[in-house]
Amino acid sequence: MKTMKLKAPAKVNYRLDVLRRRPDGYHDLRMIMQRIDLCDDIEIALSDTPGVRVTCGREGVPDGPGNIAWRAADALLRLSGTQVGIDIAITKNIPVAAGLGGGSSDAATVLMGVNEMLGLGLSTERLMEIGVTLGADVPFFIFGKTALAEGIGEVLTALEEVPPAWLVIVNPNIHVSTAWVYQNLQLTGERNRVNIPRFFKDVSAVCTVLANDLEPVTVGKFSVVGEIKERLIERGAAGALMSGSGPTVFGLFEAEEGARRAAHDITEAGNWFVAVVKTL
């Protein structure tokens, strides 16, 4: 039985602008997306029993067809026309429903892994086309670079000059529905497009673009998100922001030492998920 073990990284949004609501119900966005080394572990195995099977064993993450990773594997299996079996085991290390893109990353990683294991030879561009039918963030994880993401998130431009950084990730162990956040977002007309630089000389420069149009919606219901931001800044973060639709907040640090010191203080202060990570 052929097996493959892979890492599926999380992401944070250095910026998330909601520009307008589209006729199809989605929103046009403009985001700066950055992968981090907080990863789910994924094991893919081929077997003689036809079909796709996914196990995760994590509350809030379905096994089987309800899992986006299942849909990713099933899409490629149908494309291959073979009767092979695909067994996927996911170990979740990324918090669920947290604004960190864990499910999308799992799906992207499965697409790339199954493509290789079945010898399909699909290009990155083709995998991204399949990925966007599964979820708006999936193409970004296949793209594999820090990116300016536009459209619903599928139009990607590489940002080559973004400095490495240490981040303290804090999740208050609550789940936030992305759909709920967008439903409660008050868009007053079309947003102006602020110019976003294509290169940043240091972490302080990255902090000048930190913004998230979804943050006020989530903070309005979960004030703890604002409290976490304040704690990160008080403990030396150069900047702090909620990622995606939340509730995860990240603080940016130039050096690992400062990040670990802040994480230690915050871990002692509350019963939250806290991790020190670096950018990829």
C-alpha positions as CSV (number, residue, x, y, z in Angstrom):
1,M,0.0,0.0,0.0
2,K,1.5,3.3,-1.1
3,T,1.4,6.1,1.6
4,M,2.4,9.7,1.8
5,K,2.7,12.0,4.8
6,L,2.2,15.7,4.3
7,K,2.0,19.0,6.2
8,A,-1.0,21.4,5.6
9,P,0.0,24.9,6.8
10,A,-2.3,27.5,8.3
11,K,-2.5,31.1,7.0
12,V,-3.1,34.5,8.4
13,N,-4.4,37.6,6.6
14,Y,-2.2,40.6,6.9
15,R,-5.0,42.5,5.2
16,L,-8.6,41.7,4.3
17,D,-10.6,44.3,2.4
18,V,-14.2,43.6,1.5
19,L,-14.7,45.7,-1.7
20,R,-18.3,44.8,-2.7
21,R,-21.1,42.2,-2.6
22,R,-21.3,40.3,-5.9
23,P,-24.5,39.4,-7.7
24,D,-23.7,35.7,-7.0
25,G,-23.8,36.3,-3.2
26,Y,-20.1,36.2,-2.8
27,H,-17.9,39.2,-2.0
28,D,-15.0,40.7,-4.0
29,L,-12.1,40.8,-1.6
30,R,-8.5,42.0,-1.6
31,M,-6.2,40.2,0.9
32,I,-2.6,39.7,1.7
33,M,-2.3,36.1,2.7
34,Q,0.7,34.6,4.5
35,R,1.3,30.9,5.3
36,I,2.7,30.0,8.7
37,D,4.3,26.8,10.1
38,L,1.3,25.7,12.2
39,C,0.3,22.6,10.3
40,D,-2.2,19.8,10.2
41,D,-0.7,16.4,9.5
42,I,-2.2,14.4,6.6
43,E,-1.5,10.8,5.7
44,I,-2.8,9.6,2.3
45,A,-2.8,5.9,1.5
46,L,-3.9,4.1,-1.7
47,S,-5.7,0.8,-1.2
48,D,-7.5,-1.9,-3.2
49,T,-10.9,-1.0,-1.7
50,P,-12.5,1.6,-4.1
51,G,-13.7,5.0,-3.0
52,V,-12.5,7.7,-0.6
53,R,-12.4,7.5,3.2
54,V,-11.5,10.4,5.5
55,T,-11.0,10.1,9.2
56,C,-10.2,13.0,11.5
57,G,-11.7,12.3,14.9
58,R,-11.9,16.0,15.8
59,E,-15.1,17.6,17.1
60,G,-16.5,20.0,14.6
61,V,-14.7,18.3,11.7
62,P,-16.8,15.7,9.8
63,D,-15.4,12.4,8.6
64,G,-16.5,11.2,5.2
65,P,-18.2,13.2,2.4
66,G,-18.9,16.2,4.7
67,N,-15.1,16.9,4.9
68,I,-13.6,19.2,2.2
69,A,-10.6,17.0,2.0
70,W,-12.9,14.1,1.0
71,R,-14.4,16.2,-1.8
72,A,-10.9,17.1,-3.0
73,A,-9.8,13.4,-3.2
74,D,-13.1,12.4,-4.8
75,A,-12.8,15.1,-7.5
76,L,-9.4,13.7,-8.5
77,L,-10.4,10.1,-8.2
78,R,-13.4,10.7,-10.6
79,L,-11.0,12.6,-12.9
80,S,-8.6,9.6,-12.9
81,G,-11.3,7.1,-14.0
82,T,-9.6,4.5,-11.8
83,Q,-11.2,2.2,-9.1
84,V,-8.4,2.7,-6.6
85,G,-9.1,3.4,-2.9
86,I,-7.9,6.6,-1.1
87,D,-7.7,6.6,2.7
88,I,-7.0,9.9,4.3
89,A,-6.2,10.4,8.0
90,I,-6.1,14.1,9.3
91,T,-4.5,15.1,12.5
92,K,-5.8,18.6,13.3
93,N,-3.3,20.9,14.9
94,I,-4.9,24.1,13.5
95,P,-7.9,25.3,15.5
96,V,-11.2,24.7,13.7
97,A,-13.4,27.5,12.4
98,A,-10.7,30.0,13.5
99,G,-9.9,32.1,10.4
100,L,-6.7,30.2,9.8
101,G,-7.8,28.3,6.7
102,G,-7.2,24.8,8.1
103,G,-9.9,23.1,6.1
104,S,-8.9,24.8,2.9
105,S,-5.2,23.9,3.4
106,D,-6.2,20.3,4.1
107,A,-8.1,20.2,0.8
108,A,-5.2,21.8,-1.1
109,T,-2.7,19.4,0.4
110,V,-4.9,16.4,-0.5
111,L,-5.2,17.7,-4.1
112,M,-1.5,18.0,-4.5
113,G,-0.8,14.7,-2.8
114,V,-3.4,12.6,-4.7
115,N,-2.3,14.2,-8.0
116,E,1.2,12.9,-7.3
117,M,0.2,9.5,-6.0
118,L,-2.1,8.7,-8.9
119,G,0.4,10.1,-11.4
120,L,-2.2,12.4,-12.9
121,G,0.3,15.1,-13.9
122,L,-2.1,18.0,-13.4
123,S,-0.5,21.4,-13.4
124,T,-0.6,23.8,-10.5
125,E,-3.0,26.0,-12.5
126,R,-5.4,23.1,-13.1
127,L,-5.2,22.1,-9.4
128,M,-6.1,25.7,-8.5
129,E,-9.1,25.6,-10.9
130,I,-10.3,22.5,-9.2
131,G,-9.5,23.9,-5.8
132,V,-11.7,27.1,-6.1
133,T,-14.7,24.9,-6.7
134,L,-14.1,23.4,-3.2
135,G,-13.4,26.7,-1.3
136,A,-12.2,30.2,-2.0
137,D,-8.9,29.8,0.0
138,V,-7.9,26.5,-1.5
139,P,-6.0,27.9,-4.6
140,F,-3.8,30.0,-2.3
141,F,-2.4,27.0,-0.5
142,I,-1.7,25.3,-3.9
143,F,-0.1,28.6,-5.1
144,G,2.3,28.2,-2.2
145,K,3.6,31.8,-1.9
146,T,2.8,34.9,0.1
147,A,0.2,36.5,-2.1
148,L,-2.1,39.4,-2.9
149,A,-5.5,37.6,-3.4
150,E,-8.3,39.3,-5.3
151,G,-11.7,38.2,-6.6
152,I,-13.2,35.8,-4.1
153,G,-9.6,35.0,-3.2
154,E,-8.7,33.0,-6.3
155,V,-6.8,35.7,-8.3
156,L,-3.3,35.5,-6.9
157,T,-0.3,37.6,-7.3
158,A,3.0,36.6,-5.6
159,L,4.5,39.1,-3.1
160,E,8.1,38.3,-3.3
161,E,9.5,40.8,-0.8
162,V,7.7,40.2,2.5
163,P,10.1,39.8,5.4
164,P,10.0,36.7,7.6
165,A,8.4,37.2,11.0
166,W,7.5,35.5,14.2
167,L,3.9,35.4,15.2
168,V,2.0,34.7,18.4
169,I,-1.3,33.0,17.5
170,V,-4.1,33.3,20.1
171,N,-7.5,31.6,19.7
172,P,-10.0,32.0,22.6
173,N,-11.5,28.5,21.9
174,I,-14.7,29.8,20.3
175,H,-15.9,28.9,16.8
176,V,-17.0,31.7,14.5
177,S,-19.1,31.0,11.4
178,T,-17.6,32.8,8.3
179,A,-21.1,32.9,6.8
180,W,-22.5,34.6,9.9
181,V,-19.7,37.2,9.8
182,Y,-20.4,38.1,6.1
183,Q,-24.2,38.2,6.8
184,N,-23.7,40.8,9.5
185,L,-21.1,42.9,7.6
186,Q,-22.5,46.3,6.9
187,L,-21.2,47.4,3.4
188,T,-22.1,51.0,2.6
189,G,-21.4,51.2,-1.1
190,E,-18.2,50.2,-2.9
191,R,-15.0,50.5,-0.9
192,N,-12.1,52.6,-2.1
193,R,-9.0,50.6,-3.0
194,V,-6.1,51.8,-0.8
195,N,-2.8,51.2,-2.6
196,I,-1.0,48.2,-1.2
197,P,2.8,48.1,-1.6
198,R,4.3,45.0,-3.3
199,F,7.4,44.9,-1.1
200,F,8.0,45.5,2.6
201,K,11.5,46.2,4.1
202,D,10.8,45.0,7.6
203,V,8.1,43.8,10.0
204,S,7.2,47.4,10.9
205,A,6.4,48.0,7.2
206,V,4.0,45.0,7.2
207,C,2.3,46.4,10.2
208,T,1.4,49.6,8.3
209,V,-1.0,47.6,6.1
210,L,-2.7,45.5,8.8
211,A,-6.5,45.8,8.4
212,N,-9.5,43.5,8.4
213,D,-13.0,44.7,7.4
214,L,-14.5,41.6,9.2
215,E,-12.9,42.3,12.5
216,P,-15.5,44.8,13.8
217,V,-18.3,42.3,13.2
218,T,-16.6,39.5,15.1
219,V,-15.5,41.9,17.9
220,G,-19.0,43.1,18.2
221,K,-20.2,39.6,19.3
222,F,-17.0,38.4,20.9
223,S,-15.3,41.2,22.8
224,V,-12.5,38.8,23.8
225,V,-11.0,39.3,20.3
226,G,-10.3,42.9,21.1
227,E,-8.9,42.0,24.5
228,I,-6.4,39.6,22.9
229,K,-5.3,42.3,20.5
230,E,-4.6,44.7,23.4
231,R,-2.7,42.0,25.3
232,L,-0.4,41.3,22.3
233,I,0.4,44.9,21.8
234,E,1.0,45.4,25.5
235,R,3.5,42.5,25.4
236,G,5.5,43.9,22.6
237,A,3.9,43.0,19.3
238,A,4.7,45.4,16.5
239,G,1.1,45.0,15.3
240,A,-1.9,42.7,16.0
241,L,-4.9,41.7,13.9
242,M,-7.7,39.2,13.7
243,S,-7.2,36.7,10.9
244,G,-10.0,36.0,8.4
245,S,-13.4,35.9,10.0
246,G,-11.8,35.1,13.3
247,P,-11.7,34.6,16.2
248,T,-7.9,33.9,16.0
249,V,-5.7,37.0,16.6
250,F,-2.0,37.2,15.7
251,G,0.7,39.5,16.9
252,L,3.8,40.2,14.8
253,F,7.3,40.1,16.3
254,E,10.7,40.8,14.8
255,A,12.4,38.2,17.0
256,E,11.6,34.8,18.3
257,E,12.6,35.7,21.9
258,G,10.0,38.5,22.1
259,A,7.3,36.2,20.6
260,R,8.0,33.4,23.1
261,R,8.0,35.8,26.1
262,A,4.7,37.2,25.0
263,A,3.2,33.8,24.4
264,H,4.3,32.6,27.9
265,D,2.6,35.6,29.5
266,I,-0.6,35.2,27.5
267,T,-0.7,31.4,28.2
268,E,-0.6,32.1,31.9
269,A,-3.3,34.8,31.7
270,G,-6.1,32.8,30.0
271,N,-7.3,29.3,29.0
272,W,-6.7,29.9,25.3
273,F,-4.9,28.2,22.4
274,V,-1.6,30.0,22.1
275,A,1.2,29.1,19.7
276,V,4.5,30.7,18.5
277,V,4.9,30.2,14.8
278,K,7.0,31.6,12.0
279,T,6.1,32.6,8.5
280,L,6.7,30.3,5.5
